Amino acid sequence: QVPLAESGGGLAHAGGSLRLSCTTSESIFSRNIMGWFRQAPGKQREFVATITSGETSNYANSLKGRFTISRDNSKNTVYLQMNSLKPEDTAVYYCATRSPFATIWRWGQGTQVTVSS
């Protein structure tokens, strides 16, 4: 069981911002790729963003410019800053991690983000 503690979800108005956080153990955080995914009601889980231990980030094309992934190595925490939120951003957001040498993601429990119009 990989410890991934997510926080920061909630309700926002369209155009607003939220910041999600995900904290894990130092042994995982220092080596693994950290990522965020989301799943809207009735839809498949989709990729949002990832960041490597070397701080190389990657984003879903549709979210570039609005969402920013970052990491704080002193806190073993990865963040997802979400700006200019839209109702279609409403979803359960999952923190995930994987080894750079593996393909299997390990998941957090998810945090609900709801954006009202």
C-alpha positions as a Markdown table, in Angstrom:
| # | Residue | x | y | z |
|---|---|---|---|---|
| 1 | Gln | 0.0 | 0.0 | 0.0 |
| 2 | Val | 1.5 | 3.3 | -1.1 |
| 3 | Pro | 0.7 | 6.2 | 1.2 |
| 4 | Leu | -0.7 | 9.1 | -0.8 |
| 5 | Ala | -2.5 | 11.7 | 1.2 |
| 6 | Glu | -4.5 | 14.1 | -0.9 |
| 7 | Ser | -6.1 | 17.3 | 0.2 |
| 8 | Gly | -7.4 | 20.6 | -1.2 |
| 9 | Gly | -10.5 | 19.6 | -3.1 |
| 10 | Gly | -13.8 | 21.3 | -2.7 |
| 11 | Leu | -16.2 | 23.7 | -4.4 |
| 12 | Ala | -15.1 | 26.6 | -6.6 |
| 13 | His | -16.9 | 29.0 | -8.9 |
| 14 | Ala | -16.1 | 29.1 | -12.6 |
| 15 | Gly | -13.1 | 31.3 | -13.1 |
| 16 | Gly | -11.8 | 30.5 | -9.6 |
| 17 | Ser | -8.8 | 28.6 | -8.4 |
| 18 | Leu | -8.0 | 25.6 | -6.2 |
| 19 | Arg | -4.8 | 23.9 | -5.2 |
| 20 | Leu | -4.6 | 20.2 | -4.5 |
| 21 | Ser | -1.8 | 18.7 | -2.4 |
| 22 | Cys | -0.5 | 15.1 | -2.2 |
| 23 | Thr | 2.0 | 14.0 | 0.4 |
| 24 | Thr | 3.8 | 10.7 | 0.5 |
| 25 | Ser | 6.8 | 9.1 | 2.0 |
| 26 | Glu | 10.3 | 10.5 | 1.4 |
| 27 | Ser | 11.5 | 7.2 | -0.1 |
| 28 | Ile | 8.7 | 7.3 | -2.7 |
| 29 | Phe | 8.8 | 11.0 | -3.3 |
| 30 | Ser | 12.6 | 11.2 | -3.9 |
| 31 | Arg | 12.6 | 8.5 | -6.7 |
| 32 | Asn | 9.2 | 8.3 | -8.3 |
| 33 | Ile | 7.2 | 10.2 | -10.9 |
| 34 | Met | 4.3 | 11.9 | -9.2 |
| 35 | Gly | 1.1 | 12.7 | -11.1 |
| 36 | Trp | -2.5 | 13.8 | -11.1 |
| 37 | Phe | -5.3 | 12.2 | -13.0 |
| 38 | Arg | -9.1 | 12.9 | -12.9 |
| 39 | Gln | -12.3 | 11.1 | -13.5 |
| 40 | Ala | -15.5 | 12.9 | -14.2 |
| 41 | Pro | -18.9 | 11.3 | -13.7 |
| 42 | Gly | -19.6 | 8.7 | -16.4 |
| 43 | Lys | -16.2 | 9.1 | -18.0 |
| 44 | Gln | -12.9 | 7.3 | -17.9 |
| 45 | Arg | -10.0 | 8.4 | -15.8 |
| 46 | Glu | -7.8 | 10.8 | -17.7 |
| 47 | Phe | -4.3 | 12.1 | -17.4 |
| 48 | Val | -3.8 | 15.6 | -16.0 |
| 49 | Ala | -0.1 | 16.2 | -15.3 |
| 50 | Thr | 3.1 | 14.5 | -14.1 |
| 51 | Ile | 6.3 | 15.7 | -12.6 |
| 52 | Thr | 9.5 | 13.7 | -12.2 |
| 53 | Ser | 12.0 | 13.8 | -9.4 |
| 54 | Gly | 14.1 | 16.0 | -11.6 |
| 55 | Glu | 11.1 | 18.4 | -11.9 |
| 56 | Thr | 10.4 | 17.7 | -15.5 |
| 57 | Ser | 6.6 | 18.3 | -15.9 |
| 58 | Asn | 4.2 | 17.1 | -18.5 |
| 59 | Tyr | 0.6 | 18.2 | -19.1 |
| 60 | Ala | -2.5 | 17.2 | -20.9 |
| 61 | Asn | -2.6 | 19.5 | -23.9 |
| 62 | Ser | -6.1 | 20.7 | -23.0 |
| 63 | Leu | -5.0 | 21.9 | -19.6 |
| 64 | Lys | -1.8 | 23.6 | -20.4 |
| 65 | Gly | -1.8 | 27.2 | -19.2 |
| 66 | Arg | -4.5 | 26.7 | -16.6 |
| 67 | Phe | -3.0 | 23.9 | -14.4 |
| 68 | Thr | 0.4 | 23.8 | -12.9 |
| 69 | Ile | 2.1 | 20.9 | -11.2 |
| 70 | Ser | 4.9 | 21.5 | -8.8 |
| 71 | Arg | 6.7 | 19.7 | -6.0 |
| 72 | Asp | 8.2 | 20.7 | -2.6 |
| 73 | Asn | 11.0 | 18.3 | -1.8 |
| 74 | Ser | 11.2 | 19.5 | 1.8 |
| 75 | Lys | 7.6 | 18.4 | 2.4 |
| 76 | Asn | 7.4 | 15.3 | 0.1 |
| 77 | Thr | 4.4 | 17.0 | -1.4 |
| 78 | Val | 3.2 | 17.5 | -5.0 |
| 79 | Tyr | 0.8 | 20.2 | -5.8 |
| 80 | Leu | -1.7 | 20.9 | -8.6 |
| 81 | Gln | -2.6 | 24.6 | -9.0 |
| 82 | Met | -5.8 | 24.9 | -10.9 |
| 83 | Asn | -6.7 | 28.3 | -12.3 |
| 84 | Ser | -9.5 | 29.6 | -14.4 |
| 85 | Leu | -11.6 | 26.7 | -13.4 |
| 86 | Lys | -14.5 | 25.6 | -15.6 |
| 87 | Pro | -17.5 | 23.4 | -14.8 |
| 88 | Glu | -16.1 | 20.7 | -17.0 |
| 89 | Asp | -13.1 | 20.5 | -14.6 |
| 90 | Thr | -15.5 | 18.9 | -12.1 |
| 91 | Ala | -14.2 | 15.5 | -11.3 |
| 92 | Val | -12.5 | 13.3 | -8.7 |
| 93 | Tyr | -8.8 | 14.1 | -8.8 |
| 94 | Tyr | -6.4 | 11.4 | -8.0 |
| 95 | Cys | -2.8 | 11.6 | -7.0 |
| 96 | Ala | -0.7 | 8.8 | -8.3 |
| 97 | Thr | 2.9 | 7.7 | -8.3 |
| 98 | Arg | 5.0 | 5.2 | -10.2 |
| 99 | Ser | 8.6 | 4.2 | -10.5 |
| 100 | Pro | 10.3 | 5.6 | -13.6 |
| 101 | Phe | 11.2 | 2.0 | -14.4 |
| 102 | Ala | 7.6 | 0.7 | -14.2 |
| 103 | Thr | 4.3 | 1.3 | -15.9 |
| 104 | Ile | 1.9 | 0.6 | -13.0 |
| 105 | Trp | 0.5 | 3.6 | -11.2 |
| 106 | Arg | -0.3 | 3.6 | -7.5 |
| 107 | Trp | -3.3 | 5.7 | -6.6 |
| 108 | Gly | -4.5 | 7.9 | -3.8 |
| 109 | Gln | -8.1 | 7.8 | -2.6 |
| 110 | Gly | -9.1 | 10.8 | -4.7 |
| 111 | Thr | -10.4 | 14.3 | -3.8 |
| 112 | Gln | -13.6 | 15.8 | -5.2 |
| 113 | Val | -13.4 | 19.1 | -7.1 |
| 114 | Thr | -16.7 | 20.7 | -8.1 |
| 115 | Val | -16.8 | 23.8 | -10.2 |
| 116 | Ser | -20.1 | 25.7 | -10.4 |
| 117 | Ser | -21.2 | 27.9 | -13.3 |
